[in-house]
Amino acid sequence: MDLLDFFLRSREAERALEQARARLYRVAYAWCHNAALADDLVQETLTKALRKSSQLRDPKARDAWLFTILANCYRDHFRKQRDMDDIDEIEISHETTPESETSSAEIVSMVRAAIARLPQGQRQVVTLVDLEGFSYVEVAQILDVPIGTIMSRLCRARNAMKDILLPAMQQNPMLNRAIRRIK
């Protein structure tokens, strides 16, 4: 019976990691803006998570645990290698009309460019809180910084993004409506 329980738990853990892969990739890509590096970081994160799955004590904290591993892999990568090559951004769209695809791609491109202009700490915080929906406490744990630092970085990041995106929103009212809905 113990072997069956172990097998079922390992299959459940494997499914949970597969589901988390897309979220991990989105965050890794938002942090580094390099599809190949983001994929490598996610692969390394999942490998470490599988290898050290016995360290996860509370299954409810699995997401925070995985993103903590991702943040550590990201830090480790830049400790080893300071320079990073940028590649062309990949346009992802699931709209049915060419107009909506173009509009969505333009908005995504503008927001990605705005996030890319943020300093690393602000970029990490805004992607985890605003894009992935983590709480301030969880982000503080993931990045291993005080919660006050998270709050100030998030405030600065949002203000900077507002300053970056405001001119485009004023020029095109359609973008203004669409960008306000993004969160």
C-alpha positions in Angstrom: 0.0 0.0 0.0 2.9 2.4 0.7 4.2 1.9 -2.8 0.8 2.7 -4.3 0.5 5.9 -2.2 4.0 7.0 -3.2 3.2 6.4 -6.9 -0.1 8.3 -6.7 1.6 11.2 -4.9 4.4 11.4 -7.4 1.9 11.4 -10.3 0.0 14.2 -8.6 3.2 16.2 -8.1 4.2 15.6 -11.7 0.8 17.0 -12.9 1.1 20.0 -10.6 4.5 20.8 -12.0 3.2 20.5 -15.6 0.5 23.0 -14.8 2.9 25.4 -13.2 5.3 25.3 -16.2 3.4 27.9 -18.3 3.2 30.3 -15.3 6.9 29.8 -14.6 7.7 30.4 -18.2 5.7 33.7 -18.4 7.4 35.1 -15.4 10.9 33.9 -16.5 10.3 35.5 -19.9 9.1 38.7 -18.3 12.3 38.9 -16.2 14.8 38.1 -18.9 13.1 38.8 -22.3 14.9 35.9 -23.8 12.8 32.8 -24.8 15.7 30.4 -24.8 16.9 31.6 -21.4 13.4 31.6 -19.9 13.0 28.0 -21.1 16.3 27.0 -19.6 15.4 28.7 -16.3 12.1 26.9 -16.1 13.7 23.6 -17.0 16.3 24.1 -14.2 13.5 25.1 -11.8 11.4 22.0 -12.5 14.5 19.8 -12.3 15.4 21.2 -8.9 11.8 21.0 -7.7 11.6 17.3 -8.7 15.0 16.5 -7.1 14.1 18.3 -3.8 10.4 17.6 -3.7 10.8 16.1 -0.2 11.6 19.6 1.1 8.1 20.8 0.3 6.2 20.5 3.5 3.0 22.3 2.7 1.4 21.4 -0.7 -0.6 24.6 -0.5 2.6 26.6 -0.8 3.8 24.8 -3.9 3.5 27.8 -6.2 5.4 30.1 -3.9 8.0 27.3 -3.5 8.4 26.9 -7.3 8.7 30.7 -7.9 11.3 30.9 -5.1 13.3 28.2 -6.9 12.8 30.2 -10.2 14.0 33.4 -8.6 17.1 31.6 -7.2 17.8 30.1 -10.6 17.5 33.5 -12.2 19.9 35.0 -9.6 22.4 32.1 -10.1 22.3 32.6 -13.9 23.4 36.2 -13.6 26.0 35.5 -11.0 27.6 33.2 -13.5 27.0 35.3 -16.6 26.6 39.1 -16.5 25.8 39.7 -20.2 22.6 38.6 -21.9 21.7 38.6 -25.6 18.3 39.9 -26.5 16.2 38.1 -29.2 13.2 39.2 -31.1 10.0 39.2 -29.1 7.5 36.5 -29.9 4.0 37.6 -30.7 1.4 35.4 -29.1 -2.2 36.0 -30.1 -5.4 33.9 -30.0 -7.8 36.5 -31.5 -9.8 35.6 -34.6 -9.6 38.8 -36.6 -6.5 40.5 -38.1 -7.5 43.8 -36.5 -7.9 42.3 -33.0 -4.6 40.4 -33.5 -2.8 43.6 -34.4 -4.3 45.6 -31.6 -3.5 42.9 -29.0 0.0 42.5 -30.3 0.5 46.3 -30.1 -0.7 46.4 -26.5 1.4 43.3 -25.5 4.4 44.9 -27.2 3.9 48.2 -25.4 3.4 46.6 -22.0 6.4 44.3 -22.5 8.6 47.2 -23.6 7.4 49.2 -20.5 8.2 46.3 -18.2 11.6 45.8 -20.0 12.5 49.4 -19.2 12.0 48.9 -15.4 15.0 48.1 -13.2 15.3 44.3 -12.4 13.9 44.5 -8.9 10.8 46.4 -10.0 10.4 44.1 -13.0 10.4 41.1 -10.8 7.9 42.5 -8.3 5.4 43.8 -11.0 5.4 40.5 -12.8 4.8 38.5 -9.7 2.1 40.7 -8.2 0.3 42.2 -11.2 0.7 39.4 -13.8 0.8 36.3 -11.6 -1.4 37.4 -8.7 0.9 36.6 -5.8 0.4 38.4 -2.5 3.0 40.9 -1.2 4.0 38.4 1.5 4.5 35.6 -1.0 6.6 37.8 -3.3 8.7 38.9 -0.3 9.3 35.2 0.4 10.0 34.4 -3.2 12.5 37.2 -3.7 13.8 37.0 -0.1 13.4 40.7 0.6 11.3 42.6 3.2 7.7 43.3 2.4 8.2 47.0 2.6 10.7 46.7 -0.2 8.1 44.8 -2.2 5.6 47.6 -1.7 8.0 50.4 -2.6 9.3 48.6 -5.7 5.7 47.9 -6.8 4.7 51.5 -6.3 7.7 52.8 -8.2 7.2 50.2 -11.0 3.5 51.1 -11.4 4.3 54.8 -11.5 7.1 54.3 -14.0 4.9 52.1 -16.3 2.2 54.8 -16.1 4.7 57.4 -17.2 5.9 55.2 -20.0 2.4 54.1 -21.3 0.6 57.4 -20.8 1.7 59.1 -24.0 0.5 56.2 -26.1 -2.8 56.0 -24.2 -3.4 59.7 -24.9 -2.8 59.3 -28.6 -5.0 56.3 -29.1 -8.2 56.1 -27.0 -8.8 52.5 -28.0 -5.5 51.5 -26.4 -6.4 53.5 -23.3 -9.5 51.3 -22.7 -7.6 48.0 -23.4 -4.5 48.9 -21.3 -6.7 49.8 -18.3 -8.3 46.4 -18.4 -5.0 44.6 -18.3 -4.1 43.4 -14.8 
